[in-house]
């Protein structure tokens, strides 16, 4: 099987020095890529700016912005049998990027934002028989939003987690997730190493293919 995985945050430039980003460390996506490679699959990993080592046997494609990640996924999706979108892609970016560092001045600074491209929606017409798995990193009630995204993005499965939990959010080695598939079947995995959850995701995909 050929598996395409995205991982990590994106950075959306404000000026040559500053950017908008999020707390994603990339550990979940890297764990999925590692477990898929260990299982003998061919893996391409589209990685945002993180400090993690490339898993053994994985082809890594480094990107920075949401636009670059979208371009990379669009380029490589035809190659894959399964896509796992584990990256925390920015929903917004500055509408205007300063060519020089913005100087500190008196009073507040206004920053106008525009939407980034929704990667999954932009490639939905190319899904065909491919398996698409998404993630919903939410706060409060992740399963409700995950169920909405599952239908809106034509996913086969979505992995929901509450990133406000100290043991299941960003920058930690554990997670607590709920798998929700397109048939409405749910499976909850309480706090476990991200490597174990990654192995379960790979196993689920193998079962579907």
N, C-alpha and C positions, 0 to 999 in steps of 0.2 A: 504494500500500500504506500502511496505517496501522501504525506501529510504536510500541510502548510499551517504554521502556527505563528500567531502574533503575540508579542509580550512587551511589558513595560509601559512607561508613559510616553507622551509626546511633549515636545516643547514648542510653544508658539511665540515667536519673537515679538517683542515690543520695540526694541532697538538693538544695536549690536551687543549690548551688555545684558539686558533684562529679557525675561521670558515668562509666559504663563505655563504652568505645568501642574502635576498632581503627585501624590505620594507613592504611586505604584513603584515597586522595586523590580518587577519583572519575574519574581520567583515562581509564581504559579505557571506562567507560560513556559518558562525555561524548564520547569519540572515536567510539563507535558511533553515538550520536545525531547527531553532526556529519556523519558519512559518509552516514548514511541520508537526512538532509535534503539534502545535496549531490546525492544521486542522485534527488531529486525526490519523496521519500516524505514523508508527514505524520508528524511525530514528536512524541510527548509524553514528556518526561523527568522521572521521579520522582527527585529528587536529595536525598540526605542532606546534612548540614551540611558543605559544602566551600566553597572560595574561588575556584572556577572561574567564568569568564564563560559565560553561556548561549550555545550555538552558534547561529549565524544560522539563522533559520527554524524554530527548535525552541520548542515550548510547554513551559515549565518549571513543575514542581509541587514546591515545597520542603516537605520533611518533616524531622523530627528523629529520632523513635524508630522502632523496628521496628513497633510497633503502628500508627503513623501511615503508615508505608510500606505495610503490609498493607492498610490502609483505602484508600489511594490506588490501589494496584494493583487491588484488588477493584472499585473504582468505575469504573476506566477499561478493564479488560480486555475488556469487551464491545465496545468501540470498535475494538480493534486486530485486525489480521490476524497480527501477529507480536509476541511478547513476548521481550525480552532482559533476563534478570535478572543484571546485572553488579554489582549492589550487594553489599557485604559486610555483610549483615544480622546483627545480634547474635543468637546462639543463646540467650543468657541475659540476664535483667534482675533487678535487686533485687526481692525479693518485697514489701518495704515501702520506700516512699520517704519520707524524713524531710521534714517540713514546714518545719523550720529547719535551719540548718547544724549538722552533727554536730561536737561539740567534742572536741578532743584530750584524751585521758585516759590514765591509766596502764594498761599491759597491752594485749593485742591487741584488735582490734575484729572481731567476727564479722559476716559479711555473708551472708545467706541469699539464694540465687538461685532463680529459677523459669524454665522454658522460655518462650521467645517463640513465637508462632505461626509455623509453617513456611508461608511465603507460597505457594510453589508447590503444596504439598499441599493447602492450603486452597482453591485455585481450580482444582484438577485436573479437577473435574467440569464446568468451564466451558470446557475446552480445545477441544472440537469439532474443527474443521478448522484451528484456529490453529496456528502454529508456535511452539513454546516452546524457547528456548535458555537454558541455565543456565551458571554458572561454578563451578569447583571450585578455590578458592585453597587449596592444601595445602602441606605440607612433607614432604620425604622421597620418597614414592612417590605423586604426585598422580594418576596414571592409574588406579591401583587404586580409590581412593576415588571418582574421577570416574565410573568405570564403574558402581559401586554406586549413586551418585546418579542417574545417567542412567536406570536402571530404576526406582528407588524413586520418582522424581518425574515419571515419564512424559514425559521430555524427548525432543525430536527430535534435539537435539545438545547436548553439553556441552563447554565449553572449560576444559581443565585447565592449571594452571600452578603452578610451585614458587615460593612467595613467599619462601623462604629464600635464593634467588639474588639477588645484588645488582643484576643486570641485568634481572630479571624479576618483581620483587615489587612492593610498594607504593611510592609516592612517587617513582617514576622514570618516564621517558617511553618506555621500551622494555619489551618482554615476550617471553617464549618460551613457546609454548603448544602443546597438542595438541588438535585437534578430534576428538571421538569421536561418531559418529552412532548412531542407534538400530539400524542394521544391523551395528554393530561395526566399521565402516570408520574408520580413524584417519588423521590427517594432522598431521605435526609441522611447526611453523614455528619455526625457531631465532631467536635474538634479532633483533628488528625493532622499529621504532617502533610504538607502540600505534595510531597512525593507520592504518598499513598493515594491521595485524591486524584493526582495526575494519572496514576496507574489505572484507577477505576474509569476515568474518562477514556483512556485508550482502549480498555477492555470493552466499554460500551460501544465505541465506534467500530471495533473489530466485529462485534456481534451484529451490528447493522449491515456491515459490508459482506 
